[in-house]
Amino acid sequence: MSKIPVYFMPGLAASPSIFERIQLDETIFEVCFLEWEIPNPKESLSDYAIRISKNIKHENPVLIGVSFGGILVQEISRHIQARKVIIISSVRSNAEFPRRMKIGKRTKAYKLIPMQILLNVEKLAKFSFGEKINKRIQLYEKFLSVRDIYYLQWAVETVIKWDRSQVDEKVIHIHGDNDHVFPIKYINSCIVVKGGTHIMILNKYKWLNENLPSIILD
């Protein structure tokens, strides 16, 4: 029996190492990782999705994306045949964005985000935010792989301007009930992970390891 190809796409600017705690049975699944590439000038999300999809070497794969990676795998599935699309800590349409993101789109406030500070994690860590925030900064430093200003500006604007207004009911959505980036009160329908935050790929990996295989095979 041939293995089921499963492609993982990390969240914004993150490396595939965010999936280091996810373990799928190697006799059943062939796990592959997609990575962020620097977008071409004024590249649309659709064109970017086509470009990233060229790194998929199997037919009819399972696509799993986290956060912005969840948005991207949905766009990739418009261009290739996917066995299943699973998103984690993400959204299935722009109707599920929190109010602040909708306001940000109208006012273009996202253009004021100081990307340079986000890239300079060491500088950010010098400010004392308390132990909890500093731990998050250390995690961010560990998993940040794309340190490119243009990529960050493009990514933030691309998320805010995502034009998918209708939920694709075939997309399986796994979401934490304590996600502060995409609060669950705005989410239409999903598999709820109790206590799951926006980074539950890291701290709810046991739940994911127990449940992902049956979600994929179902």
C-alpha positions in Angstrom: 0.0 0.0 0.0 1.4 3.4 -0.9 1.8 6.0 1.8 -0.5 9.0 2.1 1.5 12.2 1.3 1.0 14.9 4.0 2.4 18.4 3.3 2.7 20.9 6.2 2.9 24.7 5.8 4.0 26.7 8.8 2.6 30.1 9.9 3.7 33.5 8.9 7.6 33.8 8.6 7.9 30.5 10.6 10.1 27.6 9.6 8.9 23.9 9.3 10.6 23.3 12.6 7.4 24.4 14.3 6.1 20.9 13.4 9.0 19.2 15.3 6.6 17.7 17.9 4.1 16.4 15.4 4.6 12.6 14.8 2.6 10.7 12.2 3.0 6.9 11.6 5.7 6.6 9.0 4.3 3.3 7.7 1.0 5.1 6.7 2.0 8.7 6.0 4.8 10.4 4.1 5.4 13.7 5.7 6.8 16.6 3.7 7.3 20.3 4.5 6.7 23.4 2.5 8.6 26.6 3.2 8.0 30.3 2.7 9.7 32.0 -0.2 10.3 35.7 -0.8 7.3 36.9 -2.9 7.9 38.6 -6.2 7.2 42.3 -6.5 3.4 42.8 -6.2 2.8 39.0 -6.5 -0.8 38.1 -5.8 -1.7 35.4 -3.3 -3.0 33.2 -6.1 0.3 33.5 -8.1 2.3 32.8 -4.9 0.1 29.7 -4.2 0.8 28.4 -7.7 4.6 29.0 -7.2 4.6 27.2 -3.8 2.5 24.3 -5.2 5.3 23.5 -7.6 7.2 22.2 -4.6 4.5 19.5 -4.1 5.8 16.3 -5.7 3.0 13.9 -5.0 -0.5 13.6 -6.5 -3.6 14.2 -4.4 -1.7 15.1 -1.1 -3.2 16.1 2.2 -2.4 19.8 2.9 -2.1 21.0 6.5 -1.5 24.7 7.2 -1.1 26.8 10.3 -2.4 30.4 10.6 -1.3 32.2 7.4 -0.1 28.8 6.2 -3.7 27.7 6.6 -4.9 30.5 4.3 -2.1 29.6 1.8 -3.0 25.8 1.6 -6.6 26.7 0.9 -5.4 28.8 -2.1 -3.0 26.1 -3.2 -6.0 23.7 -3.3 -7.6 25.9 -5.9 -4.8 24.9 -8.3 -4.1 21.3 -7.4 -6.2 18.3 -6.5 -5.9 17.7 -2.7 -7.0 14.6 -0.9 -7.9 16.8 2.1 -7.2 20.3 3.4 -6.8 20.8 7.1 -6.1 24.2 8.7 -5.0 24.8 12.3 -5.3 28.1 14.2 -6.5 29.8 11.0 -9.6 30.9 9.2 -11.7 29.6 6.3 -12.9 33.0 5.1 -12.4 36.7 5.7 -15.8 36.7 7.5 -14.0 35.0 10.4 -11.4 37.8 10.9 -11.7 39.6 14.2 -13.1 43.1 14.1 -9.6 44.7 14.5 -8.5 43.1 11.3 -11.6 44.3 9.4 -11.0 47.8 10.7 -7.3 47.5 9.8 -8.3 46.7 6.2 -10.6 49.7 6.0 -8.1 52.2 7.6 -4.9 50.6 6.2 -3.5 50.7 9.8 -1.5 47.5 9.0 0.9 49.7 7.0 2.0 51.3 10.3 3.3 48.1 11.9 7.0 48.5 12.5 8.3 45.4 10.7 11.9 46.3 11.5 11.2 45.8 15.2 9.5 42.5 14.5 12.6 41.3 12.7 15.0 42.4 15.4 14.0 39.9 18.0 17.1 40.5 20.1 16.2 44.1 20.5 12.6 43.2 21.3 13.7 40.9 24.0 15.7 43.7 25.8 12.4 45.3 26.8 11.0 43.5 29.9 7.5 42.3 29.0 7.3 39.8 31.9 8.2 36.1 31.8 5.3 34.9 29.8 5.8 37.4 26.9 9.6 36.9 27.0 9.1 33.1 26.6 6.9 33.8 23.6 9.7 36.0 22.1 12.2 33.2 22.6 9.8 30.8 20.8 9.4 33.4 18.0 13.2 33.7 17.7 13.6 29.9 17.5 11.0 29.4 14.8 11.4 32.6 12.7 12.9 31.7 9.4 12.1 34.6 7.1 13.8 37.8 8.1 12.8 39.9 5.1 11.0 43.2 5.4 9.3 42.9 2.0 8.0 39.4 2.8 6.5 40.6 6.2 4.9 43.6 4.6 3.5 41.5 1.8 2.3 38.7 4.2 0.5 41.0 6.5 -1.2 42.9 3.7 -2.0 39.6 1.9 -3.8 38.2 5.0 -5.7 41.5 5.7 -6.8 41.7 2.0 -7.7 38.0 1.6 -10.8 38.0 -0.6 -12.3 34.6 0.2 -15.7 35.5 1.6 -17.4 32.1 1.4 -16.3 29.2 3.6 -15.2 26.0 1.8 -17.1 23.4 3.8 -14.7 20.7 2.7 -11.8 22.4 4.6 -11.3 20.8 8.0 -10.7 23.5 10.7 -8.9 22.7 14.0 -9.0 25.6 16.4 -8.1 26.4 20.0 -10.8 28.0 22.3 -8.1 30.4 23.6 -6.7 31.7 20.3 -6.2 35.5 20.7 -5.2 36.1 17.1 -8.3 34.5 15.6 -10.8 34.4 18.6 -13.1 31.4 18.4 -16.2 33.6 18.8 -15.7 34.7 15.1 -15.1 31.1 13.9 -17.9 29.5 12.0 -17.5 25.8 12.6 -14.4 23.9 13.7 -13.0 21.0 15.8 -12.3 22.7 19.1 -9.2 22.0 21.1 -9.8 22.9 24.8 -7.2 25.4 26.0 -5.6 25.7 22.6 -3.9 29.0 21.8 -2.6 30.4 18.5 0.6 28.4 19.0 -1.1 25.1 19.9 0.9 23.3 17.2 3.7 23.6 19.9 1.9 23.1 23.1 -1.1 20.9 22.2 1.0 18.5 20.0 -0.2 15.5 22.1 -3.8 16.2 21.1 -2.7 16.7 17.5 -0.6 13.5 17.5 -3.6 11.5 18.8 -6.2 13.0 16.5 -4.6 14.0 13.2 -4.3 10.5 11.9 -8.0 9.7 12.2 -8.9 13.2 10.9 -6.7 12.6 7.8 -8.0 9.0 7.2 -11.7 9.7 8.0 
